[in-house]
């Protein structure tokens, strides 16, 4: 079996740590590059015999030096865009956990994917589930896809009851253990909004055929409805090692230490519509996606600025959505002709959001 060389970007985050566990357990995988944003990486690199490692800096230079067979992009936020584009342009398999780069990159990323003729193997549990449920089928057979959302720590709360919720409350996710940014995104449902946009680009499905349902136990990771009335679902305990392993070993479906579902113990499969009044970020994201152009990039930028301010104690929880709404109403959202246009649109949205947050007007 040929060994697959893995470049792991975001090596010390939640996804990165679990990816290392998967690589260690699989003889057909080896780490060839490690990158972190700020955390030291020398000890980790030495332990795994990785010659190419860095903290911060230009990720594309690291990828050029290491020449991977697959890039696992687990960088947080828009900062992962350059690595995504590098990988797509070169036709290298992209195991994508950095949804923001595809959300913001949009059509430019799809064009790079077409030029490179490579593959995107989604690592988000929801998109991995859809990817697997679509295998062997064509899009003309699909009625719609359904992304599941846990509902986060505030599921069932009214908008009024969310006034003054704390950082600690928002970080207390009921089913998933994730980094702080994505955990806050789950609490606001911004994460599900980003996933709606990502699904549109990943699978070529119109927004009108992408639904979201709240499923508190996170056993069903997503579903695909077909035109003949059948619905296929992907089920499993909430553990990110499953989609990570699937992406890194595709199409092998290697063994993992995750126990299979125990149906005899009783499983609760409860579904409900999301509350868009209490959690308007989902509606804002969908509106940005439907608007197209650089509107999704602006939504993502506004969200990143607002979430950082909330985590720093400078912004109320409900003002995260207010910030995104204001930015979307202010920017032009014009299509990006190239990456310079995209970076400019991102910077403009961040300036608007930062001014709003700084002024306390959100």
Phi and psi in degrees as a GROMACS rama.xvg file:
@    title "Ramachandran Plot"
@    xaxis  label "Phi"
@    yaxis  label "Psi"
@TYPE xy
-66.0742  144.389  UNK-2
-83.7366  133.782  UNK-3
-95.9609  122.732  UNK-4
-87.5552  123.818  UNK-5
-111.229  124.674  UNK-6
-95.8173  120.964  UNK-7
-108.532  110.471  UNK-8
-103.518  121.747  UNK-9
92.0691  46.5458  UNK-10
-70.4202  -24.6928  UNK-11
-103.459  2.2132  UNK-12
-79.8068  -177.418  UNK-13
-59.1691  -48.1112  UNK-14
-65.5327  -43.0977  UNK-15
-60.4128  -44.6502  UNK-16
-63.3267  -40.8954  UNK-17
-72.4646  -32.1923  UNK-18
-64.4573  -40.0555  UNK-19
-61.2795  -40.2655  UNK-20
-60.1887  -41.3859  UNK-21
-65.4579  -44.7575  UNK-22
-63.4048  -43.0275  UNK-23
-59.6654  -32.5636  UNK-24
-87.9469  -6.42208  UNK-25
-118.163  117.398  UNK-26
-67.7735  -15.9714  UNK-27
-90.7099  4.12626  UNK-28
-121.846  142.156  UNK-29
-144.781  146.402  UNK-30
-80.8225  130.24  UNK-31
-115.307  -12.9661  UNK-32
-155.848  144.293  UNK-33
-133.533  137.09  UNK-34
-139.735  143.398  UNK-35
-132.463  164.567  UNK-36
-78.4619  -50.8269  UNK-37
-137.311  -19.385  UNK-38
-75.0192  142.25  UNK-39
-58.5732  143.956  UNK-40
-128.664  -6.27643  UNK-41
-60.2643  -45.7972  UNK-42
-63.7176  -42.0019  UNK-43
-63.577  -42.1882  UNK-44
-64.7453  -41.9985  UNK-45
-64.7271  -39.2627  UNK-46
-63.8749  -31.1584  UNK-47
-106.661  8.438  UNK-48
63.4086  35.7496  UNK-49
-95.0994  121.368  UNK-50
-82.4535  -24.5834  UNK-51
-111.129  106.486  UNK-52
-147.456  147.728  UNK-53
-158.394  158.316  UNK-54
-112.573  120.359  UNK-55
66.3043  -159.885  UNK-56
77.6187  -168.731  UNK-57
-83.549  111.309  UNK-58
-68.2314  -28.8569  UNK-59
-67.0919  -31.6883  UNK-60
-66.2392  -39.7925  UNK-61
-62.012  -42.677  UNK-62
-67.2187  -38.1232  UNK-63
-60.2342  -42.577  UNK-64
-69.3051  -36.9777  UNK-65
-90.2941  -21.9981  UNK-66
49.1485  67.5235  UNK-67
-78.9026  163.458  UNK-68
-91.1065  -27.1775  UNK-69
-145.944  139.846  UNK-70
-111.389  119.741  UNK-71
-95.9827  105.134  UNK-72
-94.1519  99.2577  UNK-73
-114.762  24.9473  UNK-74
-66.5298  147.048  UNK-75
-87.9651  125  UNK-76
82.6357  -165.409  UNK-77
-59.279  -22.368  UNK-78
-60.0042  -17.5468  UNK-79
-84.3977  -2.41102  UNK-80
-60.7473  -47.8288  UNK-81
-59.3559  -41.876  UNK-82
-66.7493  -38.0502  UNK-83
-61.6396  -47.0896  UNK-84
-66.146  -40.9426  UNK-85
-57.4123  -46.6345  UNK-86
-65.7388  -44.5914  UNK-87
-65.5248  -41.2006  UNK-88
-62.428  -29.6575  UNK-89
-97.3707  3.69806  UNK-90
68.3379  22.3507  UNK-91
-88.5799  142.136  UNK-92
-58.6705  130.308  UNK-93
-111.237  109.364  UNK-94
-86.2312  105.21  UNK-95
-101.711  109.62  UNK-96
-106.904  -9.75405  UNK-97
-94.7057  79.5492  UNK-98
-62.7776  -28.9567  UNK-99
-61.667  -33.0161  UNK-100
-68.5932  -34.1622  UNK-101
-77.5958  -37.8714  UNK-102
-59.4926  -49.6824  UNK-103
-74.2401  -41.0887  UNK-104
-70.322  -33.6685  UNK-105
48.0387  -121.142  UNK-106
-63.8499  -33.1373  UNK-107
-64.1933  -39.2849  UNK-108
-67.7345  -40.5878  UNK-109
-64.7911  -37.988  UNK-110
-64.5708  -40.2155  UNK-111
-65.3412  -38.7227  UNK-112
-61.6941  -42.1386  UNK-113
-66.4977  -42.4552  UNK-114
-64.3632  -42.0271  UNK-115
-78.9672  -22.4235  UNK-116
58.3365  34.8288  UNK-117
-98.3854  -154.461  UNK-118
-135.009  144.203  UNK-119
-103.835  121.839  UNK-120
-109.912  102.328  UNK-121
-66.4534  138.8  UNK-122
-103.993  -25.2059  UNK-123
-52.3616  135.838  UNK-124
-60.0659  -36.4575  UNK-125
-68.9042  -44.3343  UNK-126
-75.5262  -31.6518  UNK-127
-61.9328  -40.7599  UNK-128
-62.601  -46.2754  UNK-129
-62.6309  -44.8254  UNK-130
-53.9304  -44.7078  UNK-131
-71.8548  -37.4248  UNK-132
-70.6816  -21.5439  UNK-133
-87.0736  -16.2039  UNK-134
-59.0333  133.119  UNK-135
85.2088  3.3071  UNK-136
-125.97  158.684  UNK-137
-107.569  156.291  UNK-138
-63.1741  -28.0933  UNK-139
-67.9824  -12.9201  UNK-140
-88.5877  -9.99189  UNK-141
-89.5112  131.219  UNK-142
-84.223  -49.1553  UNK-143
-170.286  163.862  UNK-144
-116.099  151.314  UNK-145
-126.325  117.149  UNK-146
-92.4038  132.324  UNK-147
-93.8827  146.5  UNK-148
-128.212  136.224  UNK-149
-67.3195  -26.6316  UNK-150
95.1359  -10.5049  UNK-151
67.9462  -170.599  UNK-152
-72.258  -14.3969  UNK-153
-111.004  18.6117  UNK-154
-55.7468  133.035  UNK-155
88.4273  -8.62094  UNK-156
-80.6178  147.112  UNK-157
-83.4147  164.065  UNK-158
-58.9811  -42.1393  UNK-159
-61.7632  -35.5494  UNK-160
-75.5951  -9.3505  UNK-161
-90.0628  -3.28202  UNK-162
-61.0353  122.807  UNK-163
79.5677  13.6478  UNK-164
-64.345  150.377  UNK-165
-95.2778  166.113  UNK-166
-57.1525  -45.0848  UNK-167
-63.8819  -40.162  UNK-168
-64.7015  -40.9134  UNK-169
-70.4037  -26.1304  UNK-170
-85.8604  -4.15743  UNK-171
-89.3026  72.8121  UNK-172
-71.7252  137.342  UNK-173
-77.2245  -22.7564  UNK-174
-129.86  -25.0442  UNK-175
-116.297  145.788  UNK-176
-105.621  109.784  UNK-177
-136.24  174.773  UNK-178
-69.9156  165.484  UNK-179
-62.0536  -40.5723  UNK-180
-64.4469  -49.3003  UNK-181
-69.1085  -28.8713  UNK-182
-67.6055  -41.1112  UNK-183
-66.1868  -39.9054  UNK-184
-60.221  -34.2875  UNK-185
-69.4511  -37.7508  UNK-186
-65.9177  -33.2243  UNK-187
-91.2096  -10.7461  UNK-188
71.6114  9.67172  UNK-189
-60.8675  -37.194  UNK-190
-59.9754  -40.687  UNK-191
-69.0756  -33.759  UNK-192
-64.1678  -43.4149  UNK-193
-61.1773  -37.3124  UNK-194
-69.0881  -31.9133  UNK-195
-61.9837  -46.2842  UNK-196
-64.7483  -43.2382  UNK-197
-60.9989  -41.533  UNK-198
-62.8327  -37.7283  UNK-199
-59.1025  -45.8311  UNK-200
-76.353  -37.5878  UNK-201
-66.3672  -43.2805  UNK-202
-111.385  -3.43794  UNK-203
67.3609  29.023  UNK-204
-99.9422  132.011  UNK-205
-60.9409  153.085  UNK-206
-59.6221  -30.3201  UNK-207
-66.2158  -14.9273  UNK-208
-110.48  20.5303  UNK-209
-121.124  114.741  UNK-210
-110.767  160.463  UNK-211
-127.407  134.493  UNK-212
-130.068  144.501  UNK-213
-87.5485  124.835  UNK-214
-134.436  93.0268  UNK-215
-59.657  -33.4595  UNK-216
-82.8319  -9.44417  UNK-217
56.0236  36.107  UNK-218
-87.9147  -42.2938  UNK-219
-89.5187  118.619  UNK-220
-89.0772  -23.119  UNK-221
176.192  169.583  UNK-222
-138.288  155.993  UNK-223
-126.236  122.746  UNK-224
-91.0597  136.806  UNK-225
-109.167  160.547  UNK-226
-65.5873  -19.0465  UNK-227
-87.3516  5.09731  UNK-228
98.0462  -8.62343  UNK-229
-80.8518  149.303  UNK-230
-128.637  126.247  UNK-231
-102.104  135.33  UNK-232
-125.348  150.019  UNK-233
-108.281  119.718  UNK-234
-117.732  150.83  UNK-235
171.717  160.706  UNK-236
-64.4715  148.773  UNK-237
-70.1359  97.4333  UNK-238
-148.817  117.083  UNK-239
-70.3051  -11.4961  UNK-240
-65.026  -24.466  UNK-241
-67.8523  -56.4782  UNK-242
-67.1166  -30.2335  UNK-243
-63.1976  -48.6326  UNK-244
-62.4284  -41.4829  UNK-245
-61.1283  -43.1213  UNK-246
-68.4108  -40.8841  UNK-247
-75.7358  -28.0693  UNK-248
-109.29  3.1345  UNK-249
-51.4074  136.85  UNK-250
-95.6811  23.9445  UNK-251
-69.5784  -37.926  UNK-252
57.6915  69.3354  UNK-253
-71.549  159.303  UNK-254
-67.4701  143.632  UNK-255
-128.687  165.575  UNK-256
-81.0098  11.4938  UNK-257
-78.3018  131.709  UNK-258
-73.8085  147.033  UNK-259
-70.944  160.121  UNK-260
-59.3342  135.92  UNK-261
-102.234  94.3638  UNK-262
-70.1397  -25.3404  UNK-263
-69.7289  -21.9481  UNK-264
-79.6389  -11.7887  UNK-265
93.4134  122.866  UNK-266
-123.894  135.023  UNK-267
-98.3293  115.924  UNK-268
-113.207  86.525  UNK-269
-108.373  137.316  UNK-270
-133.232  146.957  UNK-271
-153.535  159.076  UNK-272
-73.5077  143.898  UNK-273
-68.9689  148.069  UNK-274
-91.1488  101.067  UNK-275
-77.2324  -14.9812  UNK-276
-74.5608  -45.0719  UNK-277
-75.6759  -31.0473  UNK-278
-128.438  70.9431  UNK-279
-71.4987  -10.2208  UNK-280
-61.1023  -31.203  UNK-281
-64.3354  -42.7809  UNK-282
-68.3766  -39.0749  UNK-283
-63.3001  -40.8394  UNK-284
-65.5514  -44.0813  UNK-285
-62.3473  -41.7367  UNK-286
-62.1549  -40.2134  UNK-287
-63.8413  -42.5841  UNK-288
-62.6193  -45.079  UNK-289
-66.6548  -32.2817  UNK-290
-68.4395  -36.5118  UNK-291
75.6712  -158.819  UNK-292
59.919  -134.931  UNK-293
-97.148  10.901  UNK-294
-60.3531  -42.9737  UNK-295
-61.1405  -36.7577  UNK-296
-64.171  -39.0652  UNK-297
-66.4816  -41.6947  UNK-298
-59.7266  -47.1059  UNK-299
-61.9717  -43.5105  UNK-300
-63.2974  -45.7224  UNK-301
-60.7251  -41.3428  UNK-302
-64.6107  -43.2469  UNK-303
-61.3903  -42.7957  UNK-304
-65.3698  -44.5588  UNK-305
-68.535  -40.5916  UNK-306
-64.8179  -41.72  UNK-307
-60.1516  -40.726  UNK-308
-67.0694  -38.9671  UNK-309
-64.3313  -44.7095  UNK-310
-64.4203  -27.9997  UNK-311
-85.1842  -2.46385  UNK-312
80.237  17.8954  UNK-313
-101.922  -0.553272  UNK-314
-148.321  140.129  UNK-315
-72.6802  155.659  UNK-316
-57.8176  -48.2236  UNK-317
-67.1523  -22.6263  UNK-318
-73.9649  -12.3917  UNK-319
-60.4231  -47.5979  UNK-320
-67.8823  -37.85  UNK-321
-61.8692  -38.94  UNK-322
-64.0117  -46.8346  UNK-323
-62.307  -41.2187  UNK-324
-63.3198  -42.7792  UNK-325
-64.7981  -43.8005  UNK-326
-63.1205  -44.8184  UNK-327
-62.6138  -33.0638  UNK-328
-75.8368  -16.8467  UNK-329
-97.7584  -38.9153  UNK-330
-76.5695  158.826  UNK-331
-77.1707  -33.1885  UNK-332
70.8721  17.2065  UNK-333
-60.7213  147.345  UNK-334
-59.8272  149.276  UNK-335
-90.9818  125.167  UNK-336
-78.4968  -27.1375  UNK-337
-156.575  -177.683  UNK-338
-66.1293  -30.6314  UNK-339
-61.9027  -42.4125  UNK-340
-61.7945  -40.6334  UNK-341
-66.8238  -43.8899  UNK-342
-63.156  -36.6038  UNK-343
-66.6722  -41.3777  UNK-344
-64.8453  -40.1083  UNK-345
-62.3754  -46.1425  UNK-346
-63.4966  -40.712  UNK-347
-62.172  -45.2536  UNK-348
-62.8659  -38.8419  UNK-349
-66.5067  -38.575  UNK-350
-62.5586  -45.3557  UNK-351
-62.9349  -45.8277  UNK-352
-64.9897  -42.8168  UNK-353
-64.6195  -38.9482  UNK-354
-65.0355  -39.4567  UNK-355
-66.7783  -45.2079  UNK-356
-65.3017  -42.8202  UNK-357
-64.5663  -33.2893  UNK-358
-79.5544  -12.2031  UNK-359
74.8434  11.8571  UNK-360
-78.3474  -13.5279  UNK-361
